[in-house]
Amino acid sequence: SPQIDSMAVKRRGDVRKAKLYYLRDLSGKAARIKEKLA
């Protein structure tokens, strides 16, 4: 049914968003660590 399909698409979008936030957090932590070392 179309409802299940839209749910799957939504979940895929959430995963992509989560990955984006995760990568941003990762790069932010890396930058902070670099500042400490510098």
PyMOL commands that set and color helices and strands:
alter all, ss='L'
color gray80, all
select helices_A, chain A and resi 2-37
alter helices_A, ss='H'
color red, helices_A
deselect
rebuild
show_as cartoon
